[in-house]
Amino acid sequence: MGKTYRIKDIAALSGVSTGTVDRILHNRGKVSEEARQKVEAVLKEIDYHPNLIARSLALKKQYHLFTLIPSYQPGEYWELFMQGVDKAEQELFSYNINVTSLYFNQFDKSNFDKLTDELLAADCQGVVIATLFKQGVLELIASLDEKNIPYVLVDAYIENTRSIAYYGTNSYDSGYIAGRLLLEQITDGEDIATFRFIRKGEANATQVQIRETGFRAYLSEHNYSGKIHSVQLHADNQEENFRVLDAFFEANPDLHSGIIFSSRAYILGEYFNKRKSNSLFKLIGYDVIEKNVTYLENGLITHLIAQRPEVQGFNSLKALFRHLVLQEQVPPINYMPIDVLIKENIKYYNNYI
């Protein structure tokens, strides 16, 4: 076991007073930059870590953190994200950290805005925010900045914010890769379809927009000459979706490839499965959730692009802990691997934290 360093030991090594060391360790009072540099150099050299559990218990300080993410049904993407959050909360229990989760309707911006009012009125020391509604997020974080409340962004990165960290994929590159995967499967000039889900307040989720931008960029750079059709679907109205899809494929009988930029590729898989048609359709989707994996394994989805939601949830909460309790600087942009999965390798995939 390494040596235990007391404040007076650090002061002696730094050549400053014990009072100066105390102010630096507890981030209170003013100290000169020269003194701070001396102390921080010693702390780094001795790999100093305070007894944070003892400190937090002694001070009885409570950290009330929030997550603001989409509501979900069992087996959906955001459930996996929350599994990571829950694991982090369990690990941090000794530090008096409690998490409250607020869930918004990801297809209705007004619901998101309503919950932001609730969040801003709460006793909140930090928040993890899913960035589906960019304008709503920008309005929220402007208020958080005024209150000096730290926040972590997940789902899609938003530039020029004061977030302490972002966890997620590079959405543009993710879409760019999807463009390559699809273009390599089709003949020159063959039409393709993009399937989107209707939302209230903002036409598309932030990440969906950025993914599609990257997707179209790849096609443009590689001289794609076909037509891209846009099909609007509902998240929870199968009957209406079947009507829309029947009409679309009747009007475009030679179209056999497409992409969904969200975790709901299974909706099209369900359609093909029940209609017993388009078995040769080449569909690319996102995220390793059970329903998507079913259609990847039976060939109705050709590729899934994954982004490890459990890891995102775990690391985003730990980032707030590191910032608030450890007073560490967290890397501002933390990109997840962009995992490309096919039916031949899906059984080997794991998402261990």
N, C-alpha and C positions, 0 to 999 in steps of 0.2 A: 504494500500500500504506500502511496506517495506521501510526502510530508504535508502536514496541515499548516497552512500559512495564515497567520493572524494579521490584523490590520497593521500592527506595529512592525511586523516583519516586512510587509510590503512597503511601508513608509521608509524603513531603513534601506531597503534595496533600491528604492526610487530616489532617495535623497530629498524627500518632502515630509511634511508633517503628517501625523496620524489623522488630523482633522481634514486635511486635503484628500487623503485616501478615502476617508469615510464619505466625503461629499461626492467623490467620483463614483464610488461603488454604488451609492444609493441615489445618484443622479439628482442631487439637490444642492443648491447654493452655487456660487460662482467660483471658478478656479481659472488660473491662467492656462493658456494653451500649452505653454512649455511644461507645466506641471502635469497636465493631462497626458501629454505624449510620453512623459517619463513613466507615469504610473501604468498606462496602457501597454507600454513596452515590457514592463516587468510582469504584468498580468499574462501577457501572451507567452513570455518565456517560461513561467512556472505553470502554465495551463490552469489558471485559477478558475474554479467554479464554486460559487457560494452555496451554502446549504439552503437551497431554495425551498425545500419542503418545510424545514424548520422556520424559515423566515415567513412563509405564507401562513403557516399555522399560527405563529406567534402574533402576527399582525391581524389574523383573522380576516384577511382581505379576500373578498369574493370577486371572481371574474365572471360576469354574466355575458356570454357570447351568443350570437344569433346566427342562424343560417336562413337565407331568403332564397328558396329554390322552388321549382315547379312541383305541384302536387302530382301524385303518381298512383298507379295501381300495382299490386304485387307482380314482381317480375319485370317491371319497366326500368329504364335506364337510371332514373333518379333514385330508385330504391337502392341500387348498387352504390351510388354516390354516398347515400346516407349510411350505408353499412361501414364505409370508411370513416365517416364523421363519428359514428357511434364507437368504433374501435379506438379512435383517438381520445374521445371523451373518457372512456374507461381507463385508458393509460394515464390520463392527466387528473384523475379524480383527487389524488392527494394534494393537488395544488389549488383546491377550492374552485375548480372550473366547472361551470354549469352551462349547458347549451339549450337554447330554446329555438325550435324550428318553426318558421313561418312558411306556408305553402301557398303559392299563387297559381291561378289558372294560366297555363302557358299559352293559351289561345285567346286571352282577353287582357289587354294592357290595363284596362280600368281596374281590374282586380289586383294587378301588381301595384298600381298607384295607391290603392286603398291600404294595402299592407305596408307600404313604405311609411304612410302616416302613423300606423300603429308602431312600427319599429322606432321611428324618431321620437315617439312619446314614451318609449320604454327606457328602463335602466339598462343601457347597453354599453359595454366596453369594447366591443369589436364585432364585426359581422362578415360572413362569407356570402357573396352575392352572385347569383347566376345571372348572366348578362343578356338574357334573351331579348329584352326590350331595351334597346340602346338608349333611346331618349329618356325613358323612365329611369334607367340606371344613372344617367348623367345628372338628372335632377336630384336623385337621392344622394349621390356622392357629393354633390355641392353642399348639401346640408350636413352630411357627415364631416366634410372638411371644416365647415364652420364650427362644429362641435368638437373637432379634433379627435374623432372616433376612427380608429384604424379599420381598414377593410381589405379583404382579399377577393379578387375576381376569379370566377371560374366559368367554363363553357366557351367563351370567346374573349380574346384580348381586346381591350379598348385603350387606344393610345391616349397620351397626355392626361393621365389621371394621377392621383397621389396614392394609388393602391400600394400596400406594402408588398404584394406579390400577386402573380397570376399563375394558375395551374390549369393546364389544358393543352390541346394540340395547337400547332400552327394551322389555323383553319384554312388559310389560303393554300398552303402546301398540301393539306389533306384533300382539298378539292382538285388540286392540280394532279395529284396522284390518281384520283378517281377518273379524271379525264383520260389519262394514259391507259388505265385498266379497261375502260370501256372502248376506247378507240382501237385498241389492239384486238378486240373481239368482233368488230363489225367490218363490213366491206366498205370501200371508198364511196362516200356520198350517201350512205344509208341514213335515213332519218332516225332520230332518237327522241325520247321523251324525258322531261323532268317532272316529277310529281311533287307538288307542294300542298301544304295544309293551310286551310283558311284560318286567319287570325283576326281578332278585333283590335283595332288601335294602331298596329303596325303590320305591314303586309307580310314580312318574314322575320323570323328570329335572326338575331345578329349573326350567329354562327352559320346558319343556313345561307344567308346572303354572302358571307365571305367564302364559304365553301363553293358556292355556285360561281362566284367570280373567278376563283382559281381553276375550277373545272372548265369554264368557258375560255379562260386564257390558254390552257393547254390545247384545246381544240383549235383555237385561232392560230396559235403558233405552229401547229402541225397541219395547217391548210385544210381543215375539215370543211367539206363542201355540202354536207347535207343540211337538213332543216331541224331545228330544235323546237319541239312542241312543249308547251307548258300545260299541265293538267292540274286543276285545283280539286283537292279532296278534303273530306271532313275527318277529324280525328276520331269521332265517336258515332258516325252515322253510316253503318255498313250498307243499308238499303240504298241510300242516296249515292254512295260511292260506287256500288255495283251499276247503278243506272248511268252514272257519269262514265265509268270505264267501258261499259257495253257500247255506249254511243261513240266514245273515242276510238275504240278498236274497230268498230264497224266502219267508221269513216277513214281509218288508217290501217287497213288489213295487212299491209306489208311492213308495218313497224314492229320490230322485234327486240328492241333494246332500250334501256332507260336507267334512271337513277333517282333515288330518294335521298335527300341530304340530311335526313334525321334518322332516329332510331326506329321509325315506323315502317320499315321496308316490309315487315310481315303483313301489312294490310294488303299490299299487292300480291304477296304470296298466297294469302287466303283467297283472294279473288281468283287467281289462276287455278288454285287447287279445287275450288268449288265449281268453276266453270269447265274444268278439265280441258283447258285450252292453253295456247301459247306456252306449251311445255318447253319450247326452244327459246323463250324470251330470256334475254341477258339482262339481269337486274343487279345493280350495285346498291348497297345500303350501308348503314353505319351502325356500329355498336353490337357487342356480343351480349344480347339478351336472349332468353330461352326461345321466344317465338321466332326471332330472326334465325337462330341457330337451326331450328327445325327445318326451315325452308332453305338454308344453306346446305344442309346435309342431303336434302332430297333434290337439290339441283335447281330449284326455282329462284334462288338467289345465287349468283356466281361468286361474288366477293362481299365480304364485310370489312369495313375499316374501323378499327377499334381504338379506344383512347384511355382505357384503364380508369373508369370512374371511381372505383374504390380507392385507388391510390390518390386521385385528386381530392376526394373527400377527406381522407386521412391527413394528407399533407397541408391542405388549406387550413384546417383547424390547428394543426401543429404550428403553422406559420404565425397565427395570432398568438399562440402561447409563447413562441420564441420572441416575438416582438414585445409583448406585454410583460411577461414574467422574467425571461432571461435577458431582456433588453438587448437582443441580438439584431443585427441587420440581416434581413432575409433576402436572398436573391430575388430581384423584382420579376423576372420572367422565367418560368419553369415549364418548359415544353415537355409534354408526354411523348413517348414513342408513338409513331403512326404505324399501327400493326395491321397488316393486310392478311386476311384469313380466307381460306378456301375449304371446301369440304374435306380435302385430304389432310389438312393440318389442324382443323378446329379441335379435334379431340386431345391435342397436345397443349392447347393454349391454357394458360392460367393467368391469374391477375393477383398474385400474392402481394400483400403489403409488406 
